[in-house]
């Protein structure tokens, strides 16, 4: 299936590994030029090398903190470099940030809360603000926010994520519908348990709260998933690319849940 992404320019955050990299890879496989952003230079360079090997596409790696104004400016400047036009902005924006720490809400002070909200709510909002008008002017654009299944099925130890990402979800619900006639869509992609470094580190954090070993937490978490396994990042990347495709123009303002059937609700 041709996703219609040949020559599009994508800005993918948190893309050095995990779900962000998988999303960038599938966009690149479809012929999209990609700007990938992460804080770690070494992992980012490795990711960029793999993407360049996929075909005749432009790849720029920007090692920066996207949660800062300076970091966002660097990322957007890289997009303009590919486009050859100042202020062009991406055709596709994939917002993604590492989740805040797990723990007990009694241990979180105001500073910890503000850091979580800044990274997982306000940074995506700022990037949407910085890019959506150029998309509207061209009559086409795709924005996908990688959030979390905890938006629909909150977990106690993920309180920071529950709060910050739910705030972003509410914001997107209004904006996506306001711009729906423009040809620009904004959707949220909600991962459950995928085989990533983030998941493995969560086993350690949960184990500290429960008194179990990380391996015991892993086994229990897998048993709780109806699919009987954790997700493959490649599955996630393919779904992200589809939401960015020409075929997904009538999908807007949605929360697409990928959790192996773990969410028990109907809606």
DAKAWO-V619333 format. One record per residue. RES is the residue in three letters. NEAR is the number of other C-alpha atoms within 8 Angstrom. D_FIRST is the distance of its C-alpha to the first C-alpha in Angstrom with 1 decimal. Layout:
RES/NEAR/D_FIRST  RES/NEAR/D_FIRST
This chain:
UNK/2/0.0  UNK/5/3.8  UNK/10/6.1  UNK/7/9.0  UNK/13/11.2  UNK/7/12.5  UNK/7/16.2  UNK/11/16.5  UNK/14/19.4  UNK/16/19.3  UNK/14/22.5  UNK/16/22.2  UNK/13/25.5  UNK/15/26.8  UNK/18/24.2  UNK/16/26.4  UNK/11/25.5  UNK/11/24.3  UNK/12/21.8  UNK/14/22.1  UNK/13/21.3  UNK/15/18.3  UNK/16/16.9  UNK/15/17.8  UNK/10/16.3  UNK/11/12.7  UNK/14/13.2  UNK/14/14.7  UNK/9/12.0  UNK/11/9.8  UNK/13/12.9  UNK/14/14.9  UNK/14/18.6  UNK/15/20.2  UNK/15/23.7  UNK/17/24.5  UNK/17/27.7  UNK/15/29.9  UNK/9/33.6  UNK/9/33.9  UNK/8/34.0  UNK/6/33.7  UNK/9/30.7  UNK/18/29.0  UNK/10/29.7  UNK/9/28.4  UNK/12/25.1  UNK/13/24.9  UNK/8/25.6  UNK/8/22.7  UNK/12/20.3  UNK/11/21.8  UNK/6/21.3  UNK/9/17.5  UNK/9/17.6  UNK/6/19.2  UNK/11/19.1  UNK/8/22.1  UNK/11/23.1  UNK/9/26.3  UNK/10/27.9  UNK/12/30.4  UNK/10/32.8  UNK/10/34.4  UNK/9/35.0  UNK/13/32.6  UNK/9/35.0  UNK/8/37.5  UNK/7/37.7  UNK/7/38.1  UNK/11/35.0  UNK/12/32.9  UNK/8/34.5  UNK/10/33.6  UNK/13/29.9  UNK/10/29.7  UNK/9/31.7  UNK/11/29.1  UNK/15/26.4  UNK/14/28.7  UNK/9/29.3  UNK/9/25.7  UNK/9/25.7  UNK/6/29.1  UNK/7/30.4  UNK/8/32.6  UNK/6/31.5  UNK/9/27.9  UNK/10/26.5  UNK/14/22.9  UNK/11/19.9  UNK/12/18.8  UNK/12/21.5  UNK/12/21.2  UNK/13/24.7  UNK/14/25.8  UNK/9/29.3  UNK/6/31.1  UNK/8/32.6  UNK/7/36.4  UNK/6/38.8  UNK/11/39.5  UNK/11/43.0  UNK/9/45.6  UNK/8/45.8  UNK/4/49.5  UNK/6/48.9  UNK/9/46.9  UNK/6/48.8  UNK/6/47.8  UNK/7/46.6  UNK/8/44.1  UNK/10/42.8  UNK/8/42.5  UNK/8/40.6  UNK/14/38.0  UNK/13/37.7  UNK/10/37.4  UNK/11/34.6  UNK/16/32.6  UNK/13/33.3  UNK/10/34.9  UNK/12/32.9  UNK/13/29.6  UNK/9/31.5  UNK/8/32.9  UNK/10/29.6  UNK/10/28.2  UNK/8/31.5  UNK/7/31.1  UNK/10/27.6  UNK/10/26.8  UNK/8/29.1  UNK/10/27.4  UNK/14/24.0  UNK/13/25.8  UNK/7/27.4  UNK/7/24.2  UNK/9/22.8  UNK/11/19.7  UNK/13/19.5  UNK/13/18.2  UNK/14/20.7  UNK/14/20.2  UNK/12/23.4  UNK/12/23.4  UNK/12/26.4  UNK/11/27.6  UNK/13/27.8  UNK/11/31.5  UNK/12/31.0  UNK/6/30.7  UNK/7/32.7  UNK/10/35.3  UNK/8/37.0  UNK/6/40.6  UNK/9/40.2  UNK/12/37.3  UNK/13/39.4  UNK/13/38.6  UNK/14/34.9  UNK/12/35.4  UNK/9/37.4  UNK/12/35.6  UNK/14/32.0  UNK/10/33.2  UNK/9/34.7  UNK/13/31.4  UNK/10/29.8  UNK/8/32.5  UNK/8/32.2  UNK/11/28.5  UNK/10/29.1  UNK/8/31.3  UNK/8/29.7  UNK/13/26.2  UNK/9/27.6  UNK/7/30.0  UNK/11/27.3  UNK/10/24.8  UNK/6/25.4  UNK/8/24.7  UNK/11/20.9  UNK/16/21.2  UNK/14/20.3  UNK/13/22.0  UNK/16/21.1  UNK/13/22.6  UNK/14/20.9  UNK/14/23.7  UNK/13/23.7  UNK/13/26.2  UNK/8/27.4  UNK/10/25.1  UNK/11/26.4  UNK/9/27.4  UNK/7/30.8  UNK/8/31.2  UNK/10/31.1  UNK/9/33.6  UNK/8/35.9  UNK/9/35.8  UNK/12/37.3  UNK/10/40.2  UNK/10/40.8  UNK/13/40.7  UNK/12/43.0  UNK/8/45.6  UNK/7/45.7  UNK/6/45.9  UNK/6/48.0  UNK/8/45.6  UNK/8/44.1  UNK/10/40.6  UNK/7/39.7  UNK/8/41.1  UNK/12/39.0  UNK/9/35.9  UNK/8/36.7  UNK/8/37.5  UNK/8/34.4  UNK/10/32.2  UNK/9/34.3  UNK/8/33.8  UNK/13/30.0  UNK/9/29.1  UNK/7/26.2  UNK/8/29.0  UNK/9/27.3  UNK/11/26.2  UNK/12/22.7  UNK/8/20.8  UNK/12/20.0  UNK/9/16.7  UNK/8/15.7  UNK/14/17.0  UNK/16/15.3  UNK/11/11.7  UNK/8/13.0  UNK/11/14.6  UNK/12/11.6  UNK/10/9.9  UNK/12/13.4  UNK/12/13.4  UNK/12/10.3  UNK/8/10.8  UNK/8/9.8  UNK/9/12.7  UNK/10/15.4  UNK/5/17.4  UNK/9/17.7  UNK/11/20.8  UNK/12/23.9  UNK/9/22.6  UNK/8/23.4  UNK/8/20.6  UNK/9/22.4  UNK/11/21.3  UNK/13/24.4  UNK/11/24.0  UNK/9/25.8  UNK/9/28.9  UNK/7/29.5  UNK/5/31.8  UNK/4/31.7  UNK/3/30.2  UNK/2/29.2
